């Protein structure tokens, strides 16, 4: 099961109490204070890595508590420190305060973050010994650990996001490009969770591509699968709009998709994108494509068939050029990039 949002109640461990003890041994009538300090409580630590795909490990968890520190003992013995709880989460996870919505940490790279700090151990009576207080009988209790309610929200980190209405052919396309076995079917919402795969470009580089479940009108208001998956395209570097040429509303579908993305987050439309007109292999597909392009003369779409793979090589050429340009723009010495071919988008 794909889980991308969970609510957790975190409790860090309490510090152990300091001890009050005195050294009592034969021939040592004035042994003095001998109580040790308490151990620190355990902390709750989140650790991000590329290995977990979703937050499924937390699906049946509600409360996570770290162990308490042990109290101090005699003979200056410090109590055992409570062990930290390490929680592995996927890259791209946001850690938020459940009450204020404040982002505590954005795990965009492998890192560790202490979400709840364990309490400090108390001081034993030996700590309070001084020239004017030879036999202190005081100690301090351990402090409580932090308690927080947090929300884990996963936003997939993918290079490319496939966006389209239900049954546009996104799952078939990602299967064709990446050789994965995404669930397909001749009915809406066959994709109930994002599918991830890696497409290998002509230069040997691999890019992660995410198939986002179908968007419908009102998705930005959480209709259909709505907000559950719209957030997964926020981190993508490029978007591929997939339009079914044989949809009765094909001409309006592209505008609908852009409107829904803009209503959710206007910055999404600033990403590089390509318009893919799918199902060109079906008789009459090219005529429908010509009709479609009359409504969008400013667009340069790529005609593809996700089922037969037609146009997929041209798509990989476009993606190679796109990421080449992005790499060159981000490199201080752009002269090291020398691509002899300027990618074009052929209308097949």
C-alpha positions as CSV (number, residue, x, y, z in Angstrom):
1,X,0.0,0.0,0.0
2,X,1.3,3.5,-0.9
3,X,1.1,5.7,2.2
4,X,2.2,9.4,1.7
5,X,0.8,11.1,4.8
6,X,0.8,10.0,8.5
7,X,0.2,11.7,11.8
8,X,2.5,10.7,14.7
9,X,2.6,11.4,18.4
10,X,6.3,11.5,19.4
11,X,7.6,11.1,23.0
12,X,11.3,11.4,23.8
13,X,12.6,9.6,26.9
14,X,12.8,11.2,30.3
15,X,16.2,11.6,31.9
16,X,17.0,9.4,34.9
17,X,17.1,10.9,38.4
18,X,20.3,11.6,40.2
19,X,21.1,9.4,43.2
20,X,21.8,10.3,46.8
21,X,24.3,7.9,48.2
22,X,27.3,7.9,50.5
23,X,30.5,5.9,50.5
24,X,30.4,3.5,53.4
25,X,33.4,1.2,53.6
26,X,35.5,-0.2,56.3
27,X,38.2,2.2,57.5
28,X,36.5,5.1,55.7
29,X,34.3,6.7,58.3
30,X,34.1,9.9,56.2
31,X,33.7,8.5,52.7
32,X,31.5,11.4,51.6
33,X,28.8,11.6,48.9
34,X,28.9,8.9,46.3
35,X,25.7,9.3,44.2
36,X,25.9,9.2,40.4
37,X,24.1,11.2,37.7
38,X,21.1,9.9,35.9
39,X,21.3,8.9,32.2
40,X,19.9,11.0,29.4
41,X,16.6,10.0,27.8
42,X,16.5,8.6,24.3
43,X,15.6,10.9,21.3
44,X,13.4,10.3,18.3
45,X,15.4,10.8,15.2
46,X,14.2,10.7,11.6
47,X,16.6,9.4,9.0
48,X,16.0,9.9,5.3
49,X,17.3,7.6,2.6
50,X,16.4,6.6,-1.0
51,X,15.5,3.1,0.0
52,X,11.9,3.4,1.4
53,X,9.4,4.2,-1.3
54,X,6.5,5.3,0.9
55,X,5.5,5.9,4.5
56,X,3.9,2.4,4.7
57,X,6.0,1.5,7.8
58,X,4.1,4.1,9.8
59,X,0.6,3.1,8.6
60,X,-0.4,1.3,11.8
61,X,1.7,3.5,14.2
62,X,0.2,6.3,16.2
63,X,2.6,6.8,19.2
64,X,6.4,6.4,19.1
65,X,8.2,6.6,22.5
66,X,11.9,6.5,23.1
67,X,13.3,4.8,26.2
68,X,13.9,6.7,29.5
69,X,17.3,7.1,31.0
70,X,18.1,5.0,34.0
71,X,18.6,6.6,37.4
72,X,22.1,7.1,38.8
73,X,23.6,4.6,41.3
74,X,26.0,4.6,44.2
75,X,29.8,4.5,43.6
76,X,29.4,7.4,41.2
77,X,27.6,5.2,38.7
78,X,25.9,7.1,35.9
79,X,22.6,5.7,34.8
80,X,22.3,4.1,31.4
81,X,21.4,6.4,28.6
82,X,18.1,5.7,26.8
83,X,18.7,4.5,23.3
84,X,17.6,6.8,20.4
85,X,14.8,5.7,18.1
86,X,15.7,6.0,14.5
87,X,12.9,6.2,12.0
88,X,13.7,5.6,8.3
89,X,11.7,7.8,5.9
90,X,11.8,8.3,2.1
91,X,13.6,11.2,0.5
92,X,11.2,14.1,-0.3
93,X,9.4,13.8,3.1
94,X,8.3,17.0,4.8
95,X,8.2,16.9,8.6
96,X,5.6,19.4,9.9
97,X,4.2,20.4,13.3
98,X,0.7,19.0,13.4
99,X,-0.7,22.0,15.2
100,X,1.0,25.0,13.5
101,X,1.8,23.5,10.1
102,X,5.4,24.7,10.5
103,X,7.9,22.8,8.4
104,X,10.5,21.3,10.9
105,X,12.6,19.7,8.2
106,X,12.5,19.0,4.5
107,X,14.4,15.8,3.7
108,X,15.5,16.5,0.2
109,X,18.9,14.7,0.8
110,X,20.0,11.8,3.0
111,X,20.3,13.3,6.5
112,X,19.3,12.8,10.2
113,X,17.1,15.1,12.1
114,X,16.3,15.0,15.9
115,X,12.6,15.6,16.0
116,X,12.2,15.1,19.8
117,X,15.2,15.6,22.1
118,X,15.5,13.3,25.1
119,X,15.5,14.7,28.6
120,X,18.7,15.4,30.5
121,X,19.7,13.1,33.4
122,X,19.6,14.5,36.9
123,X,22.6,15.2,39.0
124,X,23.7,13.0,41.9
125,X,24.6,14.3,45.3
126,X,28.3,13.9,44.6
127,X,28.0,16.8,42.1
128,X,27.0,19.2,44.9
129,X,30.0,18.5,47.1
130,X,31.9,21.6,48.1
131,X,34.3,22.8,50.9
132,X,31.3,24.2,52.7
133,X,29.0,21.3,52.0
134,X,30.8,18.1,52.7
135,X,27.7,15.8,52.9
136,X,25.1,17.1,50.5
137,X,21.9,15.2,50.5
138,X,20.4,16.8,47.5
139,X,20.0,15.6,43.9
140,X,18.0,16.7,40.9
141,X,15.4,14.7,38.9
142,X,15.8,14.0,35.3
143,X,14.0,16.4,32.9
144,X,11.2,15.3,30.7
145,X,11.8,14.6,27.0
146,X,10.1,16.6,24.3
147,X,6.6,15.7,23.2
148,X,5.3,16.6,19.7
149,X,2.6,15.7,17.3
150,X,4.0,15.8,13.8
151,X,2.8,15.1,10.3
152,X,4.9,13.3,7.8
153,X,4.0,14.3,4.2
154,X,5.8,12.6,1.3
155,X,6.4,14.6,-1.9
156,X,8.0,12.3,-4.4
157,X,11.4,13.4,-5.8
158,X,11.2,12.6,-9.5
159,X,12.8,14.2,-12.5
160,X,9.7,14.0,-14.7
161,X,6.0,14.0,-13.9
162,X,3.3,12.5,-16.1
163,X,0.1,14.5,-15.8
164,X,-3.2,13.7,-17.5
165,X,-6.8,12.9,-17.1
166,X,-7.9,9.3,-16.2
167,X,-7.4,6.9,-19.0
168,X,-5.1,9.2,-21.0
169,X,-2.5,6.4,-21.2
170,X,0.0,7.5,-18.6
171,X,0.5,4.1,-17.1
172,X,0.9,2.5,-20.5
173,X,3.5,5.2,-21.4
174,X,5.5,4.7,-18.3
175,X,5.5,1.0,-18.9
176,X,6.7,1.5,-22.4
177,X,9.5,4.0,-21.4
178,X,10.8,2.2,-18.3
179,X,9.9,-1.5,-18.9
180,X,8.0,-1.5,-15.6
181,X,4.6,-3.2,-15.2
182,X,2.3,-0.4,-14.2
183,X,-1.4,-1.4,-13.8
184,X,-3.5,-0.5,-16.8
185,X,-7.1,-1.0,-17.7
186,X,-9.9,0.4,-19.9
187,X,-11.6,2.2,-17.0
188,X,-10.9,5.4,-15.1
189,X,-8.6,5.6,-12.1
190,X,-6.7,2.4,-12.8
191,X,-3.7,4.1,-11.1
192,X,-4.5,4.6,-7.4
193,X,-0.9,5.4,-6.4
194,X,2.1,7.0,-8.2
195,X,4.1,4.6,-10.3
196,X,7.9,5.3,-10.4
197,X,10.4,4.1,-13.1
198,X,13.7,5.0,-14.6
199,X,13.9,6.0,-18.3
200,X,17.3,5.6,-19.9
201,X,18.2,8.4,-22.3
202,X,20.4,8.1,-25.4
203,X,23.5,9.3,-23.5
204,X,23.1,6.5,-20.9
205,X,21.8,8.7,-18.1
206,X,18.7,7.6,-16.2
207,X,15.9,9.9,-15.1
208,X,13.2,9.1,-12.6
209,X,9.7,9.4,-14.0
210,X,6.5,9.5,-11.9
211,X,3.0,8.6,-13.2
212,X,0.7,10.7,-11.2
213,X,-2.9,9.3,-10.7
214,X,-5.5,10.9,-13.0
215,X,-6.5,14.5,-12.4
216,X,-10.1,15.6,-12.9
217,X,-11.9,19.0,-12.7
218,X,-11.7,20.3,-9.2
219,X,-8.7,18.2,-8.2
220,X,-7.2,21.3,-6.5
221,X,-10.2,21.2,-4.3
222,X,-9.5,17.6,-3.4
223,X,-12.0,16.1,-5.8
224,X,-11.2,12.6,-7.1
225,X,-7.8,11.7,-5.9
226,X,-7.1,15.5,-5.7
227,X,-4.6,16.7,-3.2
228,X,-3.6,13.2,-2.3
229,X,-1.3,13.2,-5.3
230,X,-1.1,16.7,-6.7
231,X,1.7,17.4,-4.3
232,X,3.9,14.7,-5.9
233,X,4.6,16.8,-9.0
234,X,5.8,19.8,-7.0
235,X,9.5,18.6,-6.9
236,X,9.6,17.4,-10.5
237,X,12.0,19.2,-12.9
238,X,9.7,18.8,-16.0
239,X,6.1,17.9,-16.8
240,X,4.7,15.7,-19.6
241,X,1.0,16.5,-20.3
242,X,-0.6,13.4,-21.8
243,X,-3.9,14.0,-23.7
244,X,-6.0,11.2,-25.2
245,X,-6.8,12.3,-28.8
246,X,-10.0,10.1,-28.8
247,X,-11.4,11.8,-25.7
248,X,-14.6,13.7,-26.7
249,X,-13.2,16.7,-24.8
250,X,-9.6,16.3,-25.9
251,X,-9.3,20.0,-26.9
252,X,-10.4,21.1,-23.5
253,X,-8.5,18.5,-21.5
254,X,-5.1,20.3,-21.9
255,X,-6.5,23.6,-20.6
256,X,-8.2,21.8,-17.8
257,X,-5.0,20.2,-16.7
258,X,-3.1,23.5,-16.7
259,X,-5.9,25.2,-14.9
260,X,-5.9,22.6,-12.1
261,X,-2.2,22.8,-11.7
262,X,-2.3,26.6,-11.6
263,X,-5.1,26.6,-9.0
264,X,-3.1,24.2,-6.8
265,X,0.3,26.0,-7.3
266,X,1.0,28.6,-10.0
267,X,4.7,27.8,-9.9
268,X,4.0,24.4,-11.4
269,X,3.3,26.1,-14.8
270,X,6.8,27.6,-14.7
271,X,8.4,24.2,-15.2
272,X,9.5,23.0,-18.6
273,X,6.8,20.8,-20.2
274,X,5.9,18.9,-23.3
275,X,2.5,18.1,-24.7
276,X,2.0,14.5,-25.7
277,X,-0.9,13.6,-27.9
278,X,-1.5,9.9,-27.3
279,X,-3.1,7.0,-29.3
280,X,-1.9,8.2,-32.7
281,X,-1.8,4.5,-33.7
282,X,-5.6,4.3,-33.9
283,X,-7.0,5.1,-37.4
284,X,-8.1,8.7,-37.5
285,X,-5.6,9.8,-34.9
286,X,-3.6,12.1,-37.1
287,X,-6.7,13.9,-38.2
288,X,-7.7,14.5,-34.6
289,X,-4.2,15.7,-33.9
290,X,-4.5,18.3,-36.6
291,X,-7.8,19.5,-35.3
292,X,-6.3,19.7,-31.8
293,X,-3.4,21.8,-32.9
294,X,-5.7,24.3,-34.6
295,X,-6.9,25.2,-31.1
296,X,-3.3,25.4,-29.7
297,X,-1.2,26.9,-32.5
298,X,1.4,28.1,-30.0
299,X,2.1,24.5,-28.8
300,X,4.5,22.0,-30.4
301,X,3.1,18.7,-29.4
302,X,4.6,15.3,-29.8
303,X,2.4,12.6,-31.4
304,X,2.9,9.3,-29.6
305,X,1.4,5.9,-29.1
306,X,2.0,4.7,-25.6
307,X,0.8,1.2,-26.6
308,X,3.1,0.7,-29.6
309,X,6.0,2.9,-28.5
310,X,5.7,5.3,-31.5
311,X,7.3,8.6,-30.7
312,X,9.0,7.4,-27.6
313,X,12.5,7.8,-29.1
314,X,11.7,11.4,-30.0
315,X,10.5,11.9,-26.5
316,X,13.8,10.6,-25.0
317,X,15.6,13.0,-27.4
318,X,13.6,15.9,-26.0
319,X,14.3,14.9,-22.4
320,X,18.0,14.4,-23.1
321,X,18.2,18.0,-24.5
322,X,16.1,19.4,-21.6
323,X,18.3,17.9,-18.8
324,X,21.5,18.8,-20.8
325,X,20.5,22.4,-20.9
326,X,19.6,22.4,-17.2
327,X,23.0,20.9,-16.3
328,X,24.8,23.4,-18.5
329,X,23.0,26.3,-16.9
330,X,23.8,25.2,-13.4
331,X,27.5,24.6,-14.2
332,X,29.9,27.5,-13.5
333,X,32.0,26.4,-16.5
334,X,29.3,25.7,-19.1
335,X,32.0,25.2,-21.8
336,X,32.5,21.7,-20.6
337,X,29.1,20.8,-22.0
338,X,29.3,20.3,-25.8
339,X,26.2,18.7,-27.2
340,X,26.5,18.6,-31.0
341,X,22.8,18.0,-31.5
342,X,20.1,20.5,-30.7
343,X,17.0,18.4,-29.8
344,X,13.9,18.9,-31.9
345,X,10.4,17.7,-31.4
346,X,9.3,16.0,-34.6
347,X,5.6,15.7,-35.4
348,X,5.4,12.0,-36.3
